[in-house]
Amino acid sequence: QTVALDASKSVDQDRISNSSSFVYSWSCTERSTSTPCTFTFPSTVPTIIFPANTLTSGTYDFSVKVTVRNMTSTASSFLTMIVTNQPVAYIQPLTANPVSPTVRLVIYGAGIPAAGDAS
C-alpha cells in the first residue's frame, strides 16, 4: 500500500501563472516529538507518494508550501498511521505420504504472533 499527498490542484487565484511555474516544498513532522520525519521524499514535486510501511505508528503532520510569483500559500494535513502485524500461519504436514485429491484432508495448525505483536 502507498500513501499519496497531492497538491497538484493548486491554482493561481489571479490566473496569471499556470501550474508549471509553481514551486512546491513539502515537509513532514512526527507530532509527538515535533521532529522531522526520518524518511526522504521528493519535496519539490506537486504529489508525493511513498510506501505506507515507511512510517511507524503515530501521527504525522504534513505541510506543502506552494510559491508562484513571490506569493506563497501553505496547506497542512495530518496522517495517523496504525501499524499492525499480521499473524503468520504455518502448515506442516504430519506425513510425507502424498495426499489423494479424492480423500478428505484434515489440517491442524497454530497461529504464531508476528514479531512485535503482544497478543
MODELLER restraints for C-alpha pairs under 7 A, 6 or more apart:
rsr = mdl.restraints
at = mdl.atoms
rsr.add(forms.Gaussian(group=physical.xy_distance, feature=features.Distance(at['CA:1:A'], at['CA:51:A']), mean=6.08, stdev=0.5))
rsr.add(forms.Gaussian(group=physical.xy_distance, feature=features.Distance(at['CA:1:A'], at['CA:52:A']), mean=5.69, stdev=0.5))
rsr.add(forms.Gaussian(group=physical.xy_distance, feature=features.Distance(at['CA:2:A'], at['CA:49:A']), mean=6.61, stdev=0.5))
rsr.add(forms.Gaussian(group=physical.xy_distance, feature=features.Distance(at['CA:2:A'], at['CA:50:A']), mean=5.53, stdev=0.5))
rsr.add(forms.Gaussian(group=physical.xy_distance, feature=features.Distance(at['CA:2:A'], at['CA:51:A']), mean=4.33, stdev=0.5))
rsr.add(forms.Gaussian(group=physical.xy_distance, feature=features.Distance(at['CA:2:A'], at['CA:52:A']), mean=4.83, stdev=0.5))
rsr.add(forms.Gaussian(group=physical.xy_distance, feature=features.Distance(at['CA:3:A'], at['CA:49:A']), mean=5.54, stdev=0.5))
rsr.add(forms.Gaussian(group=physical.xy_distance, feature=features.Distance(at['CA:3:A'], at['CA:50:A']), mean=5.45, stdev=0.5))
rsr.add(forms.Gaussian(group=physical.xy_distance, feature=features.Distance(at['CA:3:A'], at['CA:51:A']), mean=6.12, stdev=0.5))
rsr.add(forms.Gaussian(group=physical.xy_distance, feature=features.Distance(at['CA:3:A'], at['CA:52:A']), mean=5.54, stdev=0.5))
rsr.add(forms.Gaussian(group=physical.xy_distance, feature=features.Distance(at['CA:4:A'], at['CA:47:A']), mean=6.88, stdev=0.5))
rsr.add(forms.Gaussian(group=physical.xy_distance, feature=features.Distance(at['CA:4:A'], at['CA:48:A']), mean=5.67, stdev=0.5))
rsr.add(forms.Gaussian(group=physical.xy_distance, feature=features.Distance(at['CA:4:A'], at['CA:49:A']), mean=4.35, stdev=0.5))
rsr.add(forms.Gaussian(group=physical.xy_distance, feature=features.Distance(at['CA:4:A'], at['CA:50:A']), mean=6.71, stdev=0.5))
rsr.add(forms.Gaussian(group=physical.xy_distance, feature=features.Distance(at['CA:5:A'], at['CA:47:A']), mean=5.59, stdev=0.5))
rsr.add(forms.Gaussian(group=physical.xy_distance, feature=features.Distance(at['CA:5:A'], at['CA:48:A']), mean=5.37, stdev=0.5))
rsr.add(forms.Gaussian(group=physical.xy_distance, feature=features.Distance(at['CA:5:A'], at['CA:49:A']), mean=6.55, stdev=0.5))
rsr.add(forms.Gaussian(group=physical.xy_distance, feature=features.Distance(at['CA:6:A'], at['CA:46:A']), mean=6.14, stdev=0.5))
rsr.add(forms.Gaussian(group=physical.xy_distance, feature=features.Distance(at['CA:6:A'], at['CA:47:A']), mean=4.31, stdev=0.5))
rsr.add(forms.Gaussian(group=physical.xy_distance, feature=features.Distance(at['CA:6:A'], at['CA:48:A']), mean=6.60, stdev=0.5))
rsr.add(forms.Gaussian(group=physical.xy_distance, feature=features.Distance(at['CA:7:A'], at['CA:46:A']), mean=5.06, stdev=0.5))
rsr.add(forms.Gaussian(group=physical.xy_distance, feature=features.Distance(at['CA:7:A'], at['CA:47:A']), mean=5.90, stdev=0.5))
rsr.add(forms.Gaussian(group=physical.xy_distance, feature=features.Distance(at['CA:8:A'], at['CA:46:A']), mean=4.94, stdev=0.5))
rsr.add(forms.Gaussian(group=physical.xy_distance, feature=features.Distance(at['CA:8:A'], at['CA:47:A']), mean=6.40, stdev=0.5))
rsr.add(forms.Gaussian(group=physical.xy_distance, feature=features.Distance(at['CA:11:A'], at['CA:19:A']), mean=6.71, stdev=0.5))
rsr.add(forms.Gaussian(group=physical.xy_distance, feature=features.Distance(at['CA:21:A'], at['CA:68:A']), mean=6.46, stdev=0.5))
rsr.add(forms.Gaussian(group=physical.xy_distance, feature=features.Distance(at['CA:22:A'], at['CA:66:A']), mean=6.38, stdev=0.5))
rsr.add(forms.Gaussian(group=physical.xy_distance, feature=features.Distance(at['CA:22:A'], at['CA:67:A']), mean=5.66, stdev=0.5))
rsr.add(forms.Gaussian(group=physical.xy_distance, feature=features.Distance(at['CA:22:A'], at['CA:68:A']), mean=5.03, stdev=0.5))
rsr.add(forms.Gaussian(group=physical.xy_distance, feature=features.Distance(at['CA:23:A'], at['CA:44:A']), mean=6.69, stdev=0.5))
rsr.add(forms.Gaussian(group=physical.xy_distance, feature=features.Distance(at['CA:23:A'], at['CA:66:A']), mean=5.60, stdev=0.5))
rsr.add(forms.Gaussian(group=physical.xy_distance, feature=features.Distance(at['CA:23:A'], at['CA:67:A']), mean=5.05, stdev=0.5))
rsr.add(forms.Gaussian(group=physical.xy_distance, feature=features.Distance(at['CA:23:A'], at['CA:68:A']), mean=6.47, stdev=0.5))
rsr.add(forms.Gaussian(group=physical.xy_distance, feature=features.Distance(at['CA:24:A'], at['CA:44:A']), mean=4.74, stdev=0.5))
rsr.add(forms.Gaussian(group=physical.xy_distance, feature=features.Distance(at['CA:24:A'], at['CA:45:A']), mean=5.78, stdev=0.5))
rsr.add(forms.Gaussian(group=physical.xy_distance, feature=features.Distance(at['CA:24:A'], at['CA:46:A']), mean=6.03, stdev=0.5))
rsr.add(forms.Gaussian(group=physical.xy_distance, feature=features.Distance(at['CA:24:A'], at['CA:64:A']), mean=6.60, stdev=0.5))
rsr.add(forms.Gaussian(group=physical.xy_distance, feature=features.Distance(at['CA:24:A'], at['CA:65:A']), mean=5.74, stdev=0.5))
rsr.add(forms.Gaussian(group=physical.xy_distance, feature=features.Distance(at['CA:24:A'], at['CA:66:A']), mean=4.74, stdev=0.5))
rsr.add(forms.Gaussian(group=physical.xy_distance, feature=features.Distance(at['CA:24:A'], at['CA:67:A']), mean=6.57, stdev=0.5))
rsr.add(forms.Gaussian(group=physical.xy_distance, feature=features.Distance(at['CA:25:A'], at['CA:43:A']), mean=5.28, stdev=0.5))
rsr.add(forms.Gaussian(group=physical.xy_distance, feature=features.Distance(at['CA:25:A'], at['CA:44:A']), mean=5.06, stdev=0.5))
rsr.add(forms.Gaussian(group=physical.xy_distance, feature=features.Distance(at['CA:25:A'], at['CA:64:A']), mean=5.45, stdev=0.5))
rsr.add(forms.Gaussian(group=physical.xy_distance, feature=features.Distance(at['CA:25:A'], at['CA:65:A']), mean=5.05, stdev=0.5))
rsr.add(forms.Gaussian(group=physical.xy_distance, feature=features.Distance(at['CA:25:A'], at['CA:66:A']), mean=6.55, stdev=0.5))
rsr.add(forms.Gaussian(group=physical.xy_distance, feature=features.Distance(at['CA:26:A'], at['CA:43:A']), mean=4.73, stdev=0.5))
rsr.add(forms.Gaussian(group=physical.xy_distance, feature=features.Distance(at['CA:26:A'], at['CA:44:A']), mean=6.74, stdev=0.5))
rsr.add(forms.Gaussian(group=physical.xy_distance, feature=features.Distance(at['CA:26:A'], at['CA:63:A']), mean=5.64, stdev=0.5))
rsr.add(forms.Gaussian(group=physical.xy_distance, feature=features.Distance(at['CA:26:A'], at['CA:64:A']), mean=4.35, stdev=0.5))
rsr.add(forms.Gaussian(group=physical.xy_distance, feature=features.Distance(at['CA:26:A'], at['CA:65:A']), mean=6.44, stdev=0.5))
rsr.add(forms.Gaussian(group=physical.xy_distance, feature=features.Distance(at['CA:27:A'], at['CA:62:A']), mean=5.67, stdev=0.5))
rsr.add(forms.Gaussian(group=physical.xy_distance, feature=features.Distance(at['CA:27:A'], at['CA:63:A']), mean=5.28, stdev=0.5))
rsr.add(forms.Gaussian(group=physical.xy_distance, feature=features.Distance(at['CA:27:A'], at['CA:64:A']), mean=6.44, stdev=0.5))
rsr.add(forms.Gaussian(group=physical.xy_distance, feature=features.Distance(at['CA:28:A'], at['CA:36:A']), mean=5.79, stdev=0.5))
rsr.add(forms.Gaussian(group=physical.xy_distance, feature=features.Distance(at['CA:28:A'], at['CA:37:A']), mean=5.41, stdev=0.5))
rsr.add(forms.Gaussian(group=physical.xy_distance, feature=features.Distance(at['CA:28:A'], at['CA:60:A']), mean=6.65, stdev=0.5))
rsr.add(forms.Gaussian(group=physical.xy_distance, feature=features.Distance(at['CA:28:A'], at['CA:61:A']), mean=5.62, stdev=0.5))
rsr.add(forms.Gaussian(group=physical.xy_distance, feature=features.Distance(at['CA:28:A'], at['CA:62:A']), mean=4.51, stdev=0.5))
rsr.add(forms.Gaussian(group=physical.xy_distance, feature=features.Distance(at['CA:28:A'], at['CA:63:A']), mean=6.54, stdev=0.5))
rsr.add(forms.Gaussian(group=physical.xy_distance, feature=features.Distance(at['CA:29:A'], at['CA:35:A']), mean=5.43, stdev=0.5))
rsr.add(forms.Gaussian(group=physical.xy_distance, feature=features.Distance(at['CA:29:A'], at['CA:36:A']), mean=4.27, stdev=0.5))
rsr.add(forms.Gaussian(group=physical.xy_distance, feature=features.Distance(at['CA:29:A'], at['CA:37:A']), mean=5.14, stdev=0.5))
rsr.add(forms.Gaussian(group=physical.xy_distance, feature=features.Distance(at['CA:29:A'], at['CA:60:A']), mean=5.62, stdev=0.5))
rsr.add(forms.Gaussian(group=physical.xy_distance, feature=features.Distance(at['CA:29:A'], at['CA:61:A']), mean=5.18, stdev=0.5))
rsr.add(forms.Gaussian(group=physical.xy_distance, feature=features.Distance(at['CA:29:A'], at['CA:62:A']), mean=6.58, stdev=0.5))
rsr.add(forms.Gaussian(group=physical.xy_distance, feature=features.Distance(at['CA:30:A'], at['CA:36:A']), mean=6.10, stdev=0.5))
rsr.add(forms.Gaussian(group=physical.xy_distance, feature=features.Distance(at['CA:30:A'], at['CA:37:A']), mean=5.78, stdev=0.5))
rsr.add(forms.Gaussian(group=physical.xy_distance, feature=features.Distance(at['CA:30:A'], at['CA:59:A']), mean=6.22, stdev=0.5))
rsr.add(forms.Gaussian(group=physical.xy_distance, feature=features.Distance(at['CA:30:A'], at['CA:60:A']), mean=4.59, stdev=0.5))
rsr.add(forms.Gaussian(group=physical.xy_distance, feature=features.Distance(at['CA:30:A'], at['CA:61:A']), mean=6.39, stdev=0.5))
rsr.add(forms.Gaussian(group=physical.xy_distance, feature=features.Distance(at['CA:31:A'], at['CA:59:A']), mean=5.60, stdev=0.5))
rsr.add(forms.Gaussian(group=physical.xy_distance, feature=features.Distance(at['CA:31:A'], at['CA:60:A']), mean=5.37, stdev=0.5))
rsr.add(forms.Gaussian(group=physical.xy_distance, feature=features.Distance(at['CA:31:A'], at['CA:61:A']), mean=6.24, stdev=0.5))
rsr.add(forms.Gaussian(group=physical.xy_distance, feature=features.Distance(at['CA:41:A'], at['CA:48:A']), mean=6.98, stdev=0.5))
rsr.add(forms.Gaussian(group=physical.xy_distance, feature=features.Distance(at['CA:42:A'], at['CA:48:A']), mean=6.68, stdev=0.5))
rsr.add(forms.Gaussian(group=physical.xy_distance, feature=features.Distance(at['CA:56:A'], at['CA:81:A']), mean=6.74, stdev=0.5))
rsr.add(forms.Gaussian(group=physical.xy_distance, feature=features.Distance(at['CA:56:A'], at['CA:83:A']), mean=6.44, stdev=0.5))
rsr.add(forms.Gaussian(group=physical.xy_distance, feature=features.Distance(at['CA:57:A'], at['CA:81:A']), mean=4.84, stdev=0.5))
rsr.add(forms.Gaussian(group=physical.xy_distance, feature=features.Distance(at['CA:57:A'], at['CA:82:A']), mean=4.82, stdev=0.5))
rsr.add(forms.Gaussian(group=physical.xy_distance, feature=features.Distance(at['CA:57:A'], at['CA:83:A']), mean=5.24, stdev=0.5))
rsr.add(forms.Gaussian(group=physical.xy_distance, feature=features.Distance(at['CA:58:A'], at['CA:80:A']), mean=5.67, stdev=0.5))
rsr.add(forms.Gaussian(group=physical.xy_distance, feature=features.Distance(at['CA:58:A'], at['CA:81:A']), mean=5.33, stdev=0.5))
rsr.add(forms.Gaussian(group=physical.xy_distance, feature=features.Distance(at['CA:58:A'], at['CA:82:A']), mean=6.78, stdev=0.5))
rsr.add(forms.Gaussian(group=physical.xy_distance, feature=features.Distance(at['CA:59:A'], at['CA:78:A']), mean=6.78, stdev=0.5))
rsr.add(forms.Gaussian(group=physical.xy_distance, feature=features.Distance(at['CA:59:A'], at['CA:79:A']), mean=5.61, stdev=0.5))
rsr.add(forms.Gaussian(group=physical.xy_distance, feature=features.Distance(at['CA:59:A'], at['CA:80:A']), mean=4.19, stdev=0.5))
rsr.add(forms.Gaussian(group=physical.xy_distance, feature=features.Distance(at['CA:59:A'], at['CA:81:A']), mean=6.21, stdev=0.5))
rsr.add(forms.Gaussian(group=physical.xy_distance, feature=features.Distance(at['CA:60:A'], at['CA:78:A']), mean=5.45, stdev=0.5))
rsr.add(forms.Gaussian(group=physical.xy_distance, feature=features.Distance(at['CA:60:A'], at['CA:79:A']), mean=5.18, stdev=0.5))
rsr.add(forms.Gaussian(group=physical.xy_distance, feature=features.Distance(at['CA:60:A'], at['CA:80:A']), mean=6.25, stdev=0.5))
rsr.add(forms.Gaussian(group=physical.xy_distance, feature=features.Distance(at['CA:61:A'], at['CA:77:A']), mean=5.92, stdev=0.5))
rsr.add(forms.Gaussian(group=physical.xy_distance, feature=features.Distance(at['CA:61:A'], at['CA:78:A']), mean=4.35, stdev=0.5))
rsr.add(forms.Gaussian(group=physical.xy_distance, feature=features.Distance(at['CA:61:A'], at['CA:79:A']), mean=6.49, stdev=0.5))
rsr.add(forms.Gaussian(group=physical.xy_distance, feature=features.Distance(at['CA:62:A'], at['CA:76:A']), mean=5.63, stdev=0.5))
rsr.add(forms.Gaussian(group=physical.xy_distance, feature=features.Distance(at['CA:62:A'], at['CA:77:A']), mean=5.39, stdev=0.5))
rsr.add(forms.Gaussian(group=physical.xy_distance, feature=features.Distance(at['CA:62:A'], at['CA:78:A']), mean=5.80, stdev=0.5))
rsr.add(forms.Gaussian(group=physical.xy_distance, feature=features.Distance(at['CA:63:A'], at['CA:74:A']), mean=6.86, stdev=0.5))
rsr.add(forms.Gaussian(group=physical.xy_distance, feature=features.Distance(at['CA:63:A'], at['CA:75:A']), mean=5.66, stdev=0.5))
rsr.add(forms.Gaussian(group=physical.xy_distance, feature=features.Distance(at['CA:63:A'], at['CA:76:A']), mean=4.24, stdev=0.5))
rsr.add(forms.Gaussian(group=physical.xy_distance, feature=features.Distance(at['CA:63:A'], at['CA:77:A']), mean=6.46, stdev=0.5))
rsr.add(forms.Gaussian(group=physical.xy_distance, feature=features.Distance(at['CA:64:A'], at['CA:74:A']), mean=5.64, stdev=0.5))
rsr.add(forms.Gaussian(group=physical.xy_distance, feature=features.Distance(at['CA:64:A'], at['CA:75:A']), mean=5.52, stdev=0.5))
rsr.add(forms.Gaussian(group=physical.xy_distance, feature=features.Distance(at['CA:64:A'], at['CA:76:A']), mean=6.48, stdev=0.5))
rsr.add(forms.Gaussian(group=physical.xy_distance, feature=features.Distance(at['CA:65:A'], at['CA:72:A']), mean=6.64, stdev=0.5))
rsr.add(forms.Gaussian(group=physical.xy_distance, feature=features.Distance(at['CA:65:A'], at['CA:73:A']), mean=5.71, stdev=0.5))
rsr.add(forms.Gaussian(group=physical.xy_distance, feature=features.Distance(at['CA:65:A'], at['CA:74:A']), mean=4.34, stdev=0.5))
rsr.add(forms.Gaussian(group=physical.xy_distance, feature=features.Distance(at['CA:65:A'], at['CA:75:A']), mean=6.64, stdev=0.5))
rsr.add(forms.Gaussian(group=physical.xy_distance, feature=features.Distance(at['CA:66:A'], at['CA:72:A']), mean=5.60, stdev=0.5))
rsr.add(forms.Gaussian(group=physical.xy_distance, feature=features.Distance(at['CA:66:A'], at['CA:73:A']), mean=5.36, stdev=0.5))
rsr.add(forms.Gaussian(group=physical.xy_distance, feature=features.Distance(at['CA:66:A'], at['CA:74:A']), mean=6.24, stdev=0.5))
rsr.add(forms.Gaussian(group=physical.xy_distance, feature=features.Distance(at['CA:67:A'], at['CA:73:A']), mean=6.55, stdev=0.5))
rsr.add(forms.Gaussian(group=physical.xy_distance, feature=features.Distance(at['CA:85:A'], at['CA:114:A']), mean=5.77, stdev=0.5))
rsr.add(forms.Gaussian(group=physical.xy_distance, feature=features.Distance(at['CA:85:A'], at['CA:117:A']), mean=6.22, stdev=0.5))
rsr.add(forms.Gaussian(group=physical.xy_distance, feature=features.Distance(at['CA:86:A'], at['CA:114:A']), mean=6.20, stdev=0.5))
rsr.add(forms.Gaussian(group=physical.xy_distance, feature=features.Distance(at['CA:87:A'], at['CA:111:A']), mean=6.64, stdev=0.5))
rsr.add(forms.Gaussian(group=physical.xy_distance, feature=features.Distance(at['CA:87:A'], at['CA:112:A']), mean=6.19, stdev=0.5))
rsr.add(forms.Gaussian(group=physical.xy_distance, feature=features.Distance(at['CA:87:A'], at['CA:113:A']), mean=5.01, stdev=0.5))
rsr.add(forms.Gaussian(group=physical.xy_distance, feature=features.Distance(at['CA:87:A'], at['CA:114:A']), mean=5.01, stdev=0.5))
rsr.add(forms.Gaussian(group=physical.xy_distance, feature=features.Distance(at['CA:88:A'], at['CA:111:A']), mean=6.33, stdev=0.5))
rsr.add(forms.Gaussian(group=physical.xy_distance, feature=features.Distance(at['CA:88:A'], at['CA:112:A']), mean=5.79, stdev=0.5))
rsr.add(forms.Gaussian(group=physical.xy_distance, feature=features.Distance(at['CA:88:A'], at['CA:113:A']), mean=6.55, stdev=0.5))
rsr.add(forms.Gaussian(group=physical.xy_distance, feature=features.Distance(at['CA:88:A'], at['CA:114:A']), mean=6.04, stdev=0.5))
rsr.add(forms.Gaussian(group=physical.xy_distance, feature=features.Distance(at['CA:89:A'], at['CA:110:A']), mean=6.64, stdev=0.5))
rsr.add(forms.Gaussian(group=physical.xy_distance, feature=features.Distance(at['CA:89:A'], at['CA:111:A']), mean=5.21, stdev=0.5))
rsr.add(forms.Gaussian(group=physical.xy_distance, feature=features.Distance(at['CA:89:A'], at['CA:112:A']), mean=6.53, stdev=0.5))
rsr.add(forms.Gaussian(group=physical.xy_distance, feature=features.Distance(at['CA:90:A'], at['CA:109:A']), mean=6.66, stdev=0.5))
rsr.add(forms.Gaussian(group=physical.xy_distance, feature=features.Distance(at['CA:91:A'], at['CA:109:A']), mean=5.74, stdev=0.5))
rsr.add(forms.Gaussian(group=physical.xy_distance, feature=features.Distance(at['CA:113:A'], at['CA:119:A']), mean=6.51, stdev=0.5))
